[in-house]
Amino acid sequence: MSQADKIFVAMCKDILENGTSTEGELVRPHWEDGSSAYTIKKFGVVNRYDLSREFPAITLRKTAIKTATEEILWIWQRKSNNIHDLKSTIWDEWADPEGSIGKAYGYQMGKKHQYKEGMMDQVDRVIYDLKHNPFSRRILTNMYVHEDLHEMNLYPCAYSMTFNVTQRPGEDKLTLNAVLNQRSQDVLTANNWNVCQYAVLMHMLAQVCGMQVGELVHVIADAHIYDRHVPLVQELITREQHPAPKFWLNPEIKDFYQFTTDDIKITDYVTGPQIKDIPIAV
């Protein structure tokens, strides 16, 4: 059975059984009817996914992996902050009339900085270091830039990646590991979405840098289940679990900027039914 399912179910049970409620607190999110959107939350959730063993898509319900991949490429490859460069409508409510979400996400990844090797943005710096200085403990990205927060239509949720390369005994290829830091997460709607898209990103970076994938460690400061999501989550975690799907990445691509969503394939993905009309807090 999928290890991602086991991790997801254990996390949800822990939040529901041991989490704290924000009911009665002054909270920012609200439902479409204007009422406050309260949560049950856990602080400091840490989940570990061994990408060398399986692709971490839950099977309790389907995760739209190609759409999730398109979003991560929008941020990391196209380095865009404009929804007109994105096929999905996920970010529409945070966009201005021109389609911009402000100095957020892709804007920060595309912003060039001076290094001793020259001017590079954060993505190019990661790729440069993985190729030229893989055992550095300084290979990371950060989108939570305080001087630009006032010009972001949405503060970044998943805001930082820290990469760490190891040499496994007896193996010639280096292993790429990473920590994904997230300040806040709506577990029902976003958890596996984020896990899958950053897993794809790690596969892509590992391939273009001549490495193999290792662990993705997902650290969530505030992992929460919204009050109106509780019955949906309770039903979801009782569903039958299936083996993890198989993941394929086009081995011909050696340049990160050449990847498209057509270069990934997910096969043998057996899942439970999709949950429709999930209420979204904004």
N, C-alpha and C positions, 0 to 999 in steps of 0.2 A: 504493500500500500504506500501511497505517497507520504513521504516524510513531511512535506509542506502541510498536508492535511492535519497530521498529528500536532505539528507546531501551532497551527491556527486554532485548532480545537482547544488545546491546552491553554493558549493565551486568552481566548474568549471565556473559558470557564473561570480562569483566574480573575479576570476583570469582573465578571458577574458575581462571583462568590466572595472576592476579597477586595474589590475596588471601593472607592469612595464616591458618593454622589455630590453633584454640584447643585442639586435642587435647593432653591432659596438664595443662592449666591447671585451676585450681579454678573451676568454672562453676556458676551458680545453676540454669539450666534442666535439666530431666531428662525422660526419656521415661516412658511409663506403666509400663514394667517396672522403673523405678527407676534405670536407667543414665544417666550424664551425657550431655547433648545438646550435642555439640561443633559448631562452625561453621567455615566458611571465610568470612572477612570482609574488607571494604574500608572504610577510614576516609575520611569526607568525600566521599561520592558526591553529585554535583549533576546533576539532570536538569531540562531546560527543556521545557515544553509550551506551544505557541502555541494557546490555546483559540479564537482567532479563525479558525484554519485547520481544526481538526478537534476532535472530542470524543476524549479520550485513552484510550479503552478498547482494550486489547490484543485481537487476534483469534486469538491462538494457542490460547486457551481462553476460555470465557465468564466474564466478570465479572458478578456479580449486582448490577447498578447500582441497581435499585430498593431492594434490601435495604441496600446501602451508603448510599443516600440516606436511608433511614429511620433509620439509625444516626446520621448527621450531624445530622439534624433532632432526634433525641433529645438530642444534646449541645448544639447551637447554638440550637435553637428552643424545645424543651420544657425545656431546661436541667435535665434529670433525671439523677439518679445511681441510679435504681431500675430494675431489669430488668423490673419489672411494667409499666413504661411503654414497653417495647420488644417488638416482635413476635418478633424472632429470639432465638436462645438463645446468641448469641456470648459474652455476658458472664456466663453463669450460674455458671461455676466460681469467679468472683471475688466473687459476691454472698453476703451474710450471710443468715440465715434470713428476714429481713424483705425481702430483695431489694435491699438497698443495697450499692453498691460503695465506700461511704465518701465522703470529701470530694474526690472525683475528677471529672474531666471536666465533666459538666453542672453539678455543684455549683459549680465554680469559675466557669463562664460566667454563672451566675445570681446570683452574689454581688455585691451592690451596693457601689459605692464613691463617695466624695464627690468631685465635680468642681466647678469654679466655676459650671457651668451647673446643678448639682444632683446628686442621687443617680442613678446609672445603673449597670447591670451592663456587662460587657465587650462583649456583642453590641450592646446599644443604643448604647454609646459609639462603636463602629465605624460603625454606620449613621448616627449623628448627625454624626460627623466627615466621612464620605464625602459627606454631603449639604451640610454647612455649611462645611467646611474641607478640601476634597478633596486639596489639594496639601500637606497636612501630612505631615511625615516621622515622625509619632508615632502612626500608626494601627496598632495591633497588639493582639494578645491573648496571654495567657500562662496556661497551666494548671499549670505546674510551680512550685507555691507551696510553698516549703520548710517554712514553719510548719505546713502541713497534711499533709505527706508521711506522717507517722506514722499518720494517720487515713485513708489511701488504701489500699484493698485491692490496687490495682495502680497503680504510678507511670505517669503519662501517657507514651505513646510519641511520638505526634504532639502536640506540646505548645504550639506557637506559630505564629501567622499574622501576618505583617507585610504590610500593604497599601500599595501605592504607585500613585498615579494619574498618568497622563501625558496630554498633549494631542498627538495625532498631527497633523502638518502637513496642512492642508486638510480636516480633519474637525471637525464641530461637537461630536459626542459625545466625552466624556472616556473614557479607557480604563483599566479596573481591572486591575492586576497584583497578584500576591501571592507571597510566599515562605512556604512551609510548612517549618517546622523539625521534624525528627524525630530523637530521640536514638538510636533503635534500630529495626530493621525486619527481620522474617522475610520475605525477598524473595519466596519462592514463594507463601506464603499471603496476604500483606498488601500487597505493593507496589501492584498496580494497583487494588486495593480502595481504598486511601487516595488515590491519584491521582484516581480517578473521583469519589469522594465530595466531595473538596475542589474539583474542577472544577465539580461541580453547585452547590456552595455559592457559588462565585464567579459563576456564571451568575445565581443567585438574587439575590445582593447587587448585582450590576451592574444587573440589571433594576429593582429597587426604588429604586435610586439614580440611575436615568436614564443609566447608562453602558453601554459595551460591554466585553466581556471581552478581555483581552490575554494576558499570559504567567502561567503558574503555574510557579514555580521550586521544585523539591522538593530540600531539603537533608537528607541522611541521614548522621548521624555514624557509625553502625555499621550498614552494610548487609551482611547475612549470609545464607548458605545453610547450613541445618543438614545434618549429615553424612548423615542418612537421606533428605534431599531431593535430594542431588546427582544420582543417576540420573534422577530425575523432571525436574529442571531441564535436564539434558543432552538428554533426549528432547524436552522442550517447545520449546526454542529451535531445534530443527531443523524444526519444523512449517511448513507453508505459511502465508504471511501474506496477509491480505485487506485490502480498503479499510476505513477507519474507519467506524463506524456513524454515522448521522445522529442528532442530539440536538434535541429540541423541548422548550421550556419554555412553559407557558401564559402568553401575553402579557397576559392580563387581570389577573394577580395583581400588585399594586403594594405590598402589605404583606408583609414577610418572614414574619410570623407566620400568614399565610393559606396558605402553601404546604403541600401534601401530596405524597405520592409519586404521586398521580394526576395531578399537574401536570407530570410529566415523561414523555416518551416516547422510546424508543430504537428506531430502525427500521434496516432493512438491516444487521443485525448478524450477519454470517456468521463462525462461529468453528470452531476445531478441537474435538475431544471434551473433555469435562470430565475432570480427573484426580480419581479417586475414592479415598477412604480415605487421605488424606494424613495421616501421623503428625504430631501436634501436640506440641511441647515446651512444658512448663509450668514 
